Amino acid sequence: MNELLLFTILVLFHCTLGQQDFLNSRNELSALFDLRSSLGIRSTDWPIKYNPCKQWRGIQCRNGRVTGINISGFKRTRVGRLNPSFSVESLANCTLLETFNASGFSLPGSIPDLFGYKLGFLTVLDLRSTSVTGPIPASLGNLTRLNALYLGSNDLAGSLPVALGQLMQLSVLDLSRNSFTGPVPSEFGLLRNLSSLDLSSNYFSGSIPSSFADLTNFSLKGHASGTVFNLSNNQLYGTPACLSENCNSIDLSGNYFQGKVPFSSPGSGSLDMNCLQTVPDQRSLEDCRLFYAEKGLTFDYFGNPESRQQPLPSPAPKERKRWIYILVGLLGGVGFITILVLVIVVVLRKFSNTITNERGSADVGRVPDGDSPPLPKDPTSVSSPRESFTYEQLLGLTSEFSERNLIKHGHSGDLYQGFLEGGIPIVVKRINLHSLKHYSYMIELEFLSKYSHARFVPLLGHCLENENQKLLVYKYMPNRDLAESLYRVTKFEDDGLQSLDWITRLKIAAGAAEGLSYLHHECNPPLVHRYLYLLLDSLTLLHICWNSFFLIMVILVM
């Protein structure tokens, strides 16, 4: 009989455990799946085919209901990382939730009001290092069962809601390393169960509320070691007399408290970097005077009346002088850049005009103004083995310079295609005597008659018999003008010529370098092409202007 009774009890106990381990609420099950999707929880942490109460990491259940959710340290899925947000609306269905810990899990956005309105059984809320922003919602004051609130290391801002003073069960409050402003609410003095308060590294201002005197006297009993209250690195001021000897367990460093404390050793707390008397490692007199002057408050000058005689430095002239330096540097920089741009424009215009006036000629070197280049006494007596054509011959070869034979209008003359006997193609340049200096074409003719290179367009002959018509005859190049191929637009590629590929462009560059090397090193005397000389001259001027600008900016910064 006893054995049967024992067996029955074991079966009932096993069934009860099974019910406790299995999630009974369909609403909570749906809420967990929605939370899994909205937060991007990985399947390795919350496997979709398994019981959340048993196999989901961080889920705690009691009597078939969800009582705890801990996603601290979880990693989001790839899709979840693309657009992370504080999407926890489904938590409203977990009405018996007691703990929610998401520390270290990115939840960018503001804290939802549902925590205060829907989760009345919450005892622990941990949102440390979750990237939450905005103010603390006043609805959190409804969490009368809350025992610990961790909101440190976030981007929270604004003033603290007075409603937090209603959390009578609160023992731990961490609001450190945020951007809170305004005074510390005096209602915090009502939190008699508070044993740990961290408001450090914010922008709280004003004095410590007098209600904190009773709070510290009550809460610090039994905490002889360790800093349990941390108000460091804010902008608090005044005299912390309300804390009396309890300053031994409070970190007040990095503020602007003044006055004389009733003890010499700060114990486990800290009073460094304040404006206190008889305490080492304080701020300078200058810092303290400026702070209290800007606030319009009275400063005790560390208990030294003689310090009051010293004139208080005015920050305004210093600030104005700083702005003057910045303005002078800015205007100087703008002015110099304007001058630099004007110089560049003048240089480029000069270079462009020179090319416009001289392009097409193979003039080399630089001819000083006022001097004439050495020319033959008789233009028709050029020492050249090239053939001399008659004007009538060239008229016939080019169909009397018809538009059909026109290749292009050059800056130094028009180019026409012609054909010798046997169909050999040639190019006839009709010199534009108005765009060139007198006899400038003779320099080109003399040069090409004297020097020859595989990279030069061969000169076949000339016609100089007509006073008003000067003609030069070249070998026809089937690939036509180089610039036309380099900058060819795709939609115009209907004549069989394609835009040059990079290998061909590299070969052209190497060939041009060979021609320039011949001019510079093999000609006697060495020659420099006019366009290359002007280009190098312009680049040198730009280099000098840039170095001057950089030097001036360095001087202004120093």
Number of C-alpha atoms within 10 A of each C-alpha: 5 7 8 8 9 10 11 12 12 11 11 11 12 12 12 12 14 13 15 17 19 18 20 15 14 11 13 21 19 14 19 22 15 17 17 20 15 18 24 21 21 17 13 10 15 19 15 14 8 10 14 22 22 15 15 17 16 18 18 20 19 16 15 18 23 26 20 19 20 16 18 18 12 18 17 18 14 11 12 16 13 10 11 17 18 17 18 19 15 18 20 17 19 22 17 19 23 20 22 22 19 20 23 18 20 23 21 17 17 18 20 16 15 17 23 18 14 18 22 19 19 23 19 21 19 20 25 24 19 22 22 24 17 15 17 21 18 14 16 24 19 18 24 18 16 23 20 21 20 19 24 25 21 20 20 24 17 15 17 20 17 14 16 24 17 17 24 19 17 24 18 18 20 21 22 24 21 20 21 25 17 15 17 22 18 14 16 21 18 17 19 19 16 25 20 17 19 21 22 23 21 21 20 26 17 17 16 23 17 14 16 21 17 14 19 24 15 14 19 19 10 8 11 13 12 12 20 21 25 21 24 24 22 22 22 25 20 19 17 21 18 17 21 14 16 19 25 22 22 26 23 26 22 22 24 28 27 21 19 18 20 11 13 12 15 19 19 15 21 21 26 20 20 27 31 26 18 16 17 14 13 20 16 11 12 11 13 22 20 16 15 16 15 9 9 9 12 10 19 19 19 16 15 9 10 8 14 13 7 8 7 12 12 10 10 9 10 11 10 11 11 11 12 12 12 14 12 12 17 14 11 15 16 12 12 17 15 12 13 17 14 12 15 17 12 12 19 15 12 14 17 14 12 14 17 15 16 19 19 18 20 16 21 18 13 14 11 8 6 6 7 12 13 9 13 13 8 7 14 13 9 16 12 15 10 16 12 16 17 14 18 10 12 21 13 13 21 21 15 15 19 11 11 10 17 16 16 13 12 15 17 23 22 18 22 25 23 23 16 13 7 6 8 10 16 20 23 28 22 20 23 18 16 10 15 19 12 10 15 20 21 21 18 17 23 17 14 19 18 11 12 13 12 9 14 12 13 17 20 20 19 24 21 18 15 10 6 10 13 20 24 22 25 18 16 20 12 7 9 11 11 11 8 13 17 13 10 15 11 9 6 10 12 8 6 6 13 14 15 16 10 9 9 11 14 12 11 15 12 12 15 14 13 15 15 17 15 17 19 15 12 11 13 9 8 13 18 17 15 19 19 13 14 19 14 11 14 17 14 12 14 17 12 12 19 14 11 14 16 12 11 16 16 10 10 15 9 6
